[in-house]
Amino acid sequence: MCFAIVTHLAFILTFWTYLSAVWQLNPGVIAFSQDPIRTPKPAFSIAAVDDQRPVSASLGTLLTGPQQTVAARFPESLERTLSQVLKPGFRADSARVPVVVQVRTFAYSEQLRPDGRIDGSFKISLAFKTFRDQKLVPLTSYTNETKYVRSVSQTAPLGGVARRAVENAMNYLADWLPANREATALVKGVRFVFKDYTQNLKDSDTVFYSPKRPLTWADFGGKPRPGKNGAAVFASFSYEGKPRWINGYLQVELTFKTYVQKSMSWVNPSLAAADHNGYYLLHEQRHFDLVKLVVERFKQRILVDDDMDAEDYSSRLQFLYLDAFRDMNRRQEQYDAETQHGLLPGEQDRWNRKIMDELHRAEEQTQGLLSSKWVQR
């Protein structure tokens, strides 16, 4: 163990001596470690480093003596130096945002202290941009200043000061991107993925629509109400959205829930007992089918809506949902009015065929729209 420590210290002293020798031969040349800079699970890649400083050859000035200054520089250009440490750790990936790093400020400045030591300052200012419609658009920027104190001969830590500043800038960007993924500059467009929730749990108060699970009178668990109607079903629908960032697009996964609430649906026991052929139960089932038809048309409106965009998709979805909800109520009232709540067999038979024919066509139309394109606006 002691040997390892001595060897390590000896290596540090040797390396320090080497850097001092390099400094003496090439005053102002700052050693900058070329180990790749990384962050955990980066959401971005470095597409390019663009040095936009007015005087790109200099990194500011350093003191080499009480009255002597020298221009600071790296062994290679700043663009090449930063590219070598950033690109390997932030490689291009289809799931990452490509970022161009524009260097605005990257400079040392120093002044002599009364005690003979040197007060130093390193300033960095970077602008981060990405591509949209083949143009560079701004994301965010990072500016910071690091203060340090050194002796005239203590030049080795200078590269570390700049490297830590670059590391901090990358950490800042790594935190900023996930919190701002819906920013206009980041999103190429919005895409929708549709899912229907059909899982029915035992003893649940909710029946979710599934062709494999038609209604039964056992689903009508509410207290019967007085009046001329022998049954009533509470059928409705909702949706949930889960946005994700995928390959530059805001992909919104919409889960549609078409359901019947058992505790709010009811049937007169005498009607259920007399419904041997399921005629009246089918009338209630068609109410449920009508809601599913409205949901399919709601999906289609989303897919063809000209006003849908990534910036305001949520409020647009809500607007279309309310419009579909009003359509559902209108069609349910029309259905009951024309069938007289199922008391007119001829009209009931016509509506049975009408609802199912329209539902099958609507489902096919929805699938056709989904297979032909994803919405990208």
LINSULRA-V211133 format. One record per residue. SS is DSSP state (h for helix, s for strand, l for the rest). OMEGA is omega in degrees with one decimal (none if undefined). BURIAL is 1 if it has 16 or more other ideal C-beta (glycine too) atoms within 10 Angstrom, else 0. Layout:
((SS,OMEGA,BURIAL) (SS,OMEGA,BURIAL))
This chain:
((l,179.7,0) (h,-179.0,0) (h,-179.3,0) (h,-179.4,0) (h,-179.3,0) (h,179.6,0) (h,-179.4,0) (h,178.9,0) (h,179.2,0) (h,179.1,0) (h,-179.7,0) (h,-179.5,0) (h,179.0,0) (h,-179.8,0) (h,178.0,0) (h,178.8,0) (h,179.8,0) (h,179.7,0) (h,178.0,1) (h,178.9,0) (h,177.8,0) (h,179.7,1) (h,-179.7,1) (h,179.2,0) (h,-177.8,0) (l,-178.4,0) (l,178.8,1) (l,179.7,1) (s,-175.4,1) (s,177.1,1) (l,-178.3,1) (l,-177.3,1) (l,-178.3,0) (l,173.7,0) (l,-178.3,0) (l,173.6,0) (l,-177.1,1) (l,170.0,0) (l,179.2,1) (l,175.1,0) (l,-178.0,0) (l,178.4,1) (l,-176.3,1) (s,172.4,1) (s,177.9,1) (s,-179.8,1) (s,-178.2,1) (s,171.0,0) (s,-175.8,1) (s,-179.9,0) (s,-177.4,1) (l,178.4,0) (l,179.9,1) (l,178.1,0) (l,-171.3,0) (l,-176.2,0) (l,-173.1,0) (l,174.1,1) (l,-177.6,1) (s,-177.3,1) (s,178.4,1) (s,176.8,1) (s,174.7,1) (s,178.8,1) (s,-177.0,0) (l,-178.0,0) (l,-173.8,0) (s,175.9,0) (s,179.4,1) (s,177.8,0) (s,178.9,0) (l,177.4,1) (s,172.1,1) (s,178.1,1) (l,176.9,0) (l,-179.3,0) (l,-179.6,0) (h,178.5,1) (h,-178.5,0) (h,-179.3,0) (h,-178.6,1) (h,178.0,1) (h,-178.2,1) (h,-179.0,1) (h,-176.1,1) (h,-174.4,1) (l,179.3,1) (l,-178.5,0) (l,-178.6,0) (l,-176.1,1) (l,179.4,0) (l,179.7,0) (l,-175.8,0) (l,-179.1,0) (l,-177.2,0) (l,177.1,1) (s,177.2,1) (s,-174.5,1) (s,170.6,1) (s,179.7,1) (s,176.9,1) (s,-177.8,1) (s,178.6,1) (s,179.3,1) (s,177.2,0) (s,-166.9,1) (s,171.2,1) (s,168.8,1) (s,-174.7,1) (s,173.1,1) (s,-175.4,0) (s,175.1,0) (l,178.0,0) (l,-178.4,0) (l,177.5,0) (l,176.6,0) (l,-173.0,0) (s,170.3,1) (s,-178.4,0) (s,177.9,1) (s,174.1,0) (s,-179.5,1) (s,178.8,1) (s,175.7,1) (s,-178.4,1) (s,172.3,1) (s,179.9,1) (s,-179.2,1) (s,175.7,1) (s,-176.2,1) (s,171.6,1) (s,-176.4,0) (l,177.3,0) (l,176.3,0) (s,176.2,0) (s,177.4,1) (s,-175.3,0) (s,172.3,0) (s,-179.4,1) (s,179.6,1) (s,-178.9,1) (s,178.2,1) (s,-179.8,0) (s,176.7,0) (s,179.1,0) (s,177.1,0) (s,177.0,0) (s,176.5,1) (s,179.3,0) (s,171.4,1) (l,-178.3,0) (l,-177.2,1) (l,-175.4,0) (l,-175.5,0) (l,-174.3,1) (l,-176.4,1) (l,-174.6,0) (h,178.1,1) (h,178.8,1) (h,178.2,0) (h,-179.9,1) (h,-178.3,1) (h,178.3,1) (h,177.9,1) (h,178.1,1) (h,177.3,1) (h,179.0,0) (h,178.4,0) (h,179.1,1) (h,177.0,1) (h,177.5,0) (h,-179.6,1) (h,179.1,1) (h,177.3,1) (h,-174.6,0) (h,-173.5,1) (h,-179.4,1) (h,-178.7,0) (h,-175.3,0) (l,-175.8,0) (l,179.3,0) (l,176.2,0) (l,-174.9,1) (l,-176.7,0) (l,-175.8,1) (l,-169.0,1) (l,175.2,1) (l,-178.3,1) (l,179.9,0) (s,177.6,1) (s,-179.1,1) (s,171.6,1) (s,-175.7,0) (s,172.6,1) (s,174.4,0) (s,178.3,1) (l,-176.2,1) (l,-175.9,0) (l,179.0,0) (l,-177.5,0) (l,178.7,0) (l,178.0,0) (l,176.6,0) (l,178.3,0) (l,-175.6,0) (s,172.6,0) (s,178.9,1) (s,-173.2,1) (l,174.6,1) (l,177.2,0) (l,-179.3,0) (l,-174.9,0) (l,177.3,0) (l,179.5,0) (l,170.5,1) (l,179.1,0) (h,177.8,1) (h,179.0,0) (h,-178.0,1) (l,-171.1,1) (l,-179.1,0) (l,179.7,0) (l,179.0,0) (l,-178.7,1) (l,179.8,0) (l,179.2,0) (l,-176.5,0) (l,-179.5,0) (l,-178.2,1) (l,-179.2,1) (s,175.7,1) (s,180.0,1) (l,176.3,1) (l,180.0,0) (s,-179.5,1) (s,179.4,1) (s,177.2,1) (s,176.4,0) (s,175.8,1) (s,-179.0,0) (s,177.2,0) (s,-178.7,0) (s,175.0,1) (s,178.8,0) (s,-178.3,1) (s,174.7,0) (l,176.1,0) (l,-180.0,1) (s,171.7,1) (s,179.4,1) (s,-177.8,1) (s,176.4,1) (s,-179.4,0) (s,175.6,1) (s,-178.5,0) (s,179.2,1) (s,175.1,1) (s,-166.7,1) (s,171.1,1) (s,177.4,1) (s,-175.2,1) (h,-174.3,1) (h,179.4,0) (h,176.0,1) (l,-175.7,1) (s,176.8,1) (s,174.2,1) (l,-177.2,1) (h,-179.0,0) (h,178.2,0) (h,179.7,1) (h,-178.4,1) (h,-177.3,0) (h,-174.9,0) (l,-174.6,1) (l,-178.0,0) (l,176.6,0) (l,-177.5,0) (h,-176.4,0) (h,176.0,1) (h,178.1,1) (h,176.4,1) (h,179.3,1) (h,177.8,1) (h,-179.6,1) (h,171.5,1) (h,179.0,1) (h,179.8,1) (h,178.1,1) (h,178.2,1) (h,177.6,1) (h,176.0,1) (h,178.4,1) (h,178.8,1) (h,179.0,1) (h,177.9,1) (h,173.0,1) (h,177.0,1) (h,-178.1,1) (h,177.9,1) (h,177.6,1) (h,-174.3,1) (h,-176.4,1) (h,-176.0,0) (l,-177.6,1) (l,-177.6,0) (l,-179.3,0) (l,174.5,1) (l,-175.2,1) (l,-174.5,1) (l,-173.1,0) (l,-175.4,0) (h,-174.7,1) (h,179.8,0) (h,177.5,0) (h,175.7,1) (h,-180.0,1) (h,178.0,0) (h,179.8,0) (h,178.3,1) (h,-179.9,1) (h,177.3,0) (h,177.9,0) (h,-179.9,1) (h,177.0,0) (h,178.0,0) (h,178.2,0) (h,-179.2,1) (h,179.9,0) (h,-177.1,0) (h,176.9,1) (h,179.0,1) (h,178.3,0) (h,179.6,0) (h,-179.9,1) (h,-178.4,1) (h,-175.0,0) (h,177.7,0) (h,-175.3,1) (l,179.5,0) (l,177.1,1) (l,-177.0,1) (l,179.0,0) (l,-174.8,0) (h,-179.8,0) (h,178.7,0) (h,178.4,1) (h,179.2,1) (h,178.4,0) (h,179.9,0) (h,176.5,1) (h,179.8,1) (h,-177.2,0) (h,-177.3,1) (h,-176.1,1) (h,176.6,0) (h,-179.7,0) (h,179.8,1) (h,179.9,1) (h,178.0,0) (h,-179.1,0) (h,178.3,1) (h,178.0,1) (h,179.4,0) (h,177.5,0) (h,179.3,1) (h,177.9,0) (h,178.1,0) (h,-179.1,1) (h,-177.2,1) (h,-178.2,0) (h,-178.4,0) (l,162.0,0) (l,178.8,0) (l,-179.4,1) (l,179.0,0) (l,none,0))
